[in-house]
Amino acid sequence: MEHIYDLVIIGSGPAGLAAAVYAQRARLDTLVIEKAMVSGGQVLTTYEVDNYPGLPGIGGYDLGLKFREHADQLGAAFAEDDVVRIEDQGKIKRVVCGHETYEARTLILATGAVHRKLGIPGEEELAGAGVSYCATCDGAFFRNKVTAVIGGGDVAVEDAIFLARMCSKVYLIHRRHELRAAKSLQETLLGLENVEVVWDTVADCINGEGMVKSLSVTNVKTGEKTDLDVQGVFIAVGISPESKAFEGIVDMDHGYIKAGEDGVTSVPGIFAAGDVRTKPLRQIITAAADGANAVTSVERYLIEN
């Protein structure tokens, strides 16, 4: 192992890219490891980002590209690889990947999170054939068709509003009798004529041969079972942290890496940023802020060690 970086950043979503920008400005010898060909993380699958200050209505893909361009302009180095595990060897941290092994004095873990599955029959079999976890990526395929969104948080309601622009009808299936989404989103949703909220209901099975044909649901209060004729099912029931490669190294809480706003984890020299860490709000702006904070902590650590 010849080269030891000051910092290796794992992940190239908003947290990782913001960290790359700050690390380059701090003149740290930095490498960003990304698993996908395109930087940006979850933001790439967001149709419209309307809450990032100064850029109202920008497309998620465009915002992701802007983050990457900024890092590129400052000369950030990138490697495309899959991280298998990390090793804490005291002063040196090792990142073991599918192709290479990298060494660094510090790490920022910014691997984000992935969409949670429902785990019902038909979900896996019909994934990509009517079952989707990204309305903004796949909604255009369902123009003038009937779709269902499953969930009750901000993402589910945003998905239903987005789909209502192009679908003839949208069902929003929610297991409770009130939504968790922001009030402004709820008001928009409930004002749409082609959206029907199906309260107190859970999805049992996604039906179809080769393509989605219907969704079987049960009302949890009455026990009544119904089949809804839909061509698309959009699942928006939350996210799970991408932290398996770090198990047994840093302390976690339900898979989220325990770290405060400074990014400091249970292991000296290892920091966490973005959706993968324990935090109350997971948004692009908080991920970017995490990246900046984590690099500040890295600098402090490198001076002291």
C-alpha positions in Angstrom: 0.0 0.0 0.0 1.9 3.0 -1.2 -0.4 6.0 -0.9 -2.0 7.1 2.3 -4.7 9.7 1.8 -5.5 12.4 4.4 -9.2 11.6 3.9 -11.3 9.0 2.0 -15.0 9.9 1.6 -17.3 6.9 1.0 -20.3 8.0 -0.9 -21.0 10.7 -3.5 -24.4 12.1 -2.6 -24.9 15.7 -1.4 -23.0 14.9 1.9 -20.1 13.2 0.2 -19.8 15.9 -2.5 -20.1 18.8 -0.1 -17.4 17.1 2.0 -15.2 16.8 -1.2 -15.6 20.5 -1.9 -14.6 21.5 1.7 -11.8 19.0 1.7 -10.3 20.3 -1.5 -10.6 23.9 -0.2 -8.8 22.7 2.9 -6.0 21.2 0.7 -6.5 17.8 2.1 -5.3 14.8 0.0 -8.7 13.3 -0.6 -10.4 10.5 -2.5 -14.1 10.0 -3.0 -15.3 6.4 -3.5 -18.6 6.1 -5.2 -20.5 2.9 -6.2 -22.6 4.4 -9.0 -21.3 5.7 -12.3 -23.1 9.0 -11.7 -22.6 11.1 -8.5 -25.5 12.6 -6.6 -27.1 9.8 -4.7 -30.8 9.9 -4.0 -31.1 13.5 -5.3 -30.7 12.1 -8.8 -34.1 10.4 -8.6 -35.9 13.5 -7.3 -38.0 15.2 -10.1 -38.1 18.6 -8.5 -36.2 20.0 -5.5 -38.2 23.0 -4.3 -36.6 23.6 -0.9 -32.9 24.0 -1.6 -32.2 27.7 -1.0 -31.6 29.9 -4.0 -32.5 27.2 -6.5 -36.3 26.9 -6.5 -37.7 24.2 -8.7 -34.4 22.8 -9.9 -34.4 19.2 -11.0 -32.8 16.7 -8.7 -30.6 15.3 -11.4 -29.4 18.9 -12.3 -28.7 19.6 -8.7 -26.6 16.4 -8.3 -24.6 17.3 -11.4 -24.0 20.8 -10.0 -22.6 19.3 -6.8 -20.3 17.0 -8.8 -19.2 19.8 -11.2 -18.2 21.9 -8.2 -16.1 19.1 -6.7 -14.5 18.5 -10.2 -13.6 22.1 -10.6 -11.7 22.0 -7.4 -9.8 18.9 -8.5 -11.5 16.2 -6.3 -10.4 12.7 -7.1 -13.0 9.9 -7.6 -12.8 6.1 -7.7 -15.8 3.9 -8.7 -15.8 0.8 -6.5 -17.9 -1.2 -4.0 -16.9 -0.9 -0.4 -16.8 -4.3 1.3 -15.7 -3.3 4.7 -13.6 -0.8 6.6 -10.8 -1.6 9.1 -9.7 0.6 12.0 -5.9 0.2 12.4 -5.5 3.1 14.8 -3.8 6.0 13.0 -4.5 4.3 9.6 -8.0 3.3 8.3 -8.3 0.8 5.5 -11.2 0.8 3.0 -11.4 -2.7 1.4 -13.3 -2.5 -1.9 -14.2 -5.0 -4.6 -11.3 -3.8 -6.8 -8.8 -2.0 -4.6 -7.9 -1.4 -1.0 -7.3 2.2 0.1 -5.6 3.7 3.2 -6.3 7.0 4.8 -5.7 8.8 8.1 -9.4 9.7 8.3 -12.7 8.5 6.8 -16.1 10.2 6.2 -18.9 7.7 5.8 -21.5 9.3 3.6 -23.2 6.2 2.1 -26.8 7.5 2.5 -29.9 5.3 2.6 -32.0 3.2 0.3 -35.7 2.7 -0.2 -37.4 0.3 2.2 -39.3 -2.7 0.8 -42.8 -3.7 1.8 -42.0 -7.4 1.6 -45.3 -8.5 0.1 -46.0 -11.0 -2.7 -45.5 -9.6 -6.2 -43.2 -6.7 -5.0 -39.9 -8.4 -6.1 -41.4 -10.2 -9.1 -43.0 -7.1 -10.6 -40.2 -4.6 -9.7 -39.6 -2.5 -12.8 -42.8 -3.9 -14.4 -45.2 -1.6 -12.6 -43.6 -1.6 -9.1 -41.4 1.4 -8.4 -39.7 3.2 -5.5 -39.3 6.4 -7.5 -42.3 8.3 -8.9 -40.1 11.0 -10.4 -38.0 8.4 -12.3 -40.9 6.2 -13.5 -44.0 8.3 -13.4 -43.9 9.2 -17.1 -44.5 5.6 -18.0 -47.9 5.8 -16.4 -49.4 8.7 -18.3 -53.3 8.4 -18.3 -53.1 5.3 -16.2 -54.3 4.4 -12.7 -51.6 4.2 -10.0 -51.3 3.6 -6.3 -48.8 5.1 -3.8 -48.2 3.3 -0.5 -47.1 5.5 2.5 -48.1 8.5 4.5 -45.0 10.7 4.8 -43.7 13.6 2.8 -42.3 11.4 0.0 -45.5 9.4 -0.4 -47.6 12.6 -0.6 -45.1 14.3 -2.9 -45.2 11.2 -5.1 -49.0 11.2 -5.3 -49.1 14.9 -6.1 -46.5 14.4 -8.9 -48.3 11.3 -10.3 -51.6 13.2 -10.3 -50.3 15.5 -12.9 -50.1 12.7 -15.5 -52.2 9.8 -14.2 -56.0 9.5 -14.7 -56.3 8.5 -11.0 -54.0 8.0 -8.0 -54.8 6.1 -4.9 -52.8 6.9 -1.8 -52.9 3.9 0.5 -52.1 4.7 4.2 -52.4 2.3 7.2 -53.5 5.1 9.6 -56.2 7.7 9.5 -53.9 10.7 9.3 -50.9 11.5 7.2 -47.4 12.3 8.6 -46.6 14.6 5.7 -46.1 18.4 6.0 -49.4 20.3 6.2 -48.7 22.2 3.1 -48.3 19.0 1.1 -51.4 17.5 2.6 -53.5 20.6 1.6 -52.2 20.3 -2.0 -52.9 16.6 -2.1 -56.5 16.8 -0.7 -57.3 19.5 -3.2 -56.6 17.2 -6.2 -59.7 15.7 -7.8 -58.0 12.7 -9.2 -56.4 11.5 -5.9 -58.3 9.2 -3.6 -56.8 8.6 -0.1 -57.6 5.1 1.1 -57.3 5.4 4.9 -56.6 2.7 7.5 -55.5 0.3 4.8 -52.5 -2.0 4.2 -51.3 -3.6 0.9 -51.4 -7.4 0.9 -50.3 -8.4 -2.6 -49.3 -6.9 -5.9 -51.0 -8.9 -8.7 -50.1 -9.3 -12.4 -48.3 -11.5 -14.9 -45.3 -9.7 -16.3 -47.0 -6.3 -15.5 -48.9 -5.0 -12.6 -52.7 -5.5 -13.0 -54.1 -4.9 -9.5 -53.3 -4.3 -5.8 -54.9 -6.3 -3.0 -55.6 -4.3 0.1 -57.2 -4.8 3.5 -58.9 -2.2 5.7 -57.3 -2.7 9.2 -60.4 -1.5 11.0 -63.1 -3.4 9.2 -61.1 -6.3 7.8 -62.6 -5.7 4.4 -60.5 -6.8 1.5 -60.5 -5.0 -1.9 -58.7 -5.3 -5.2 -57.8 -2.0 -6.8 -57.3 -2.0 -10.6 -53.9 -0.2 -11.0 -51.1 -0.4 -13.5 -48.5 1.1 -11.3 -47.6 0.7 -7.6 -45.2 3.3 -6.1 -43.8 2.3 -2.7 -42.8 5.1 -0.3 -42.5 3.6 3.1 -39.2 5.1 4.2 -35.6 4.4 3.9 -32.9 2.2 5.4 -29.3 3.3 6.0 -26.6 1.9 3.8 -24.3 0.9 6.6 -23.6 -2.8 6.4 -20.0 -2.4 5.5 -19.4 -0.5 8.8 -21.0 -3.0 11.2 -18.9 -3.9 14.1 -16.6 -0.9 13.6 -18.7 2.2 14.6 -21.6 2.4 17.0 -25.1 2.3 15.4 -28.7 2.8 16.2 -31.1 0.7 14.0 -28.4 0.8 11.3 -27.8 4.5 11.5 -24.3 5.5 12.5 -24.3 7.3 15.9 -22.9 10.7 15.2 -23.8 14.3 16.1 -23.8 17.4 13.9 -20.0 17.4 14.1 -19.9 13.9 12.4 -17.9 12.4 15.2 -18.5 8.7 15.6 -17.4 6.2 18.3 -14.1 5.7 16.5 -11.5 8.4 16.4 -10.7 9.5 12.9 -14.0 8.1 11.4 -16.8 10.5 10.8 -20.3 10.2 9.4 -22.3 12.6 7.3 -25.7 12.7 5.6 -28.6 10.3 5.7 -26.5 7.4 7.1 -26.1 9.1 10.5 -28.6 9.5 13.4 -30.4 12.8 12.8 -33.9 14.3 13.0 -34.1 15.7 9.4 -32.9 13.9 6.2 -32.8 16.5 3.5 -30.4 17.6 0.8 -29.6 20.8 2.7 -28.8 18.9 6.0 -26.7 16.3 4.1 -24.6 19.1 2.5 -24.2 20.8 5.9 -23.1 17.5 7.4 -20.4 17.2 4.7 -19.0 20.6 5.7 -19.2 19.9 9.4 -17.5 16.5 9.0 -14.5 18.0 7.1 -14.1 20.6 9.9 -13.9 17.7 12.4 -11.5 15.9 10.1 -9.2 19.0 10.0 -9.3 19.3 13.8 -8.5 15.6 14.2 -5.6 15.7 11.7 -4.1 18.7 13.6 -4.4 17.0 16.9 -3.1 13.6 15.7 
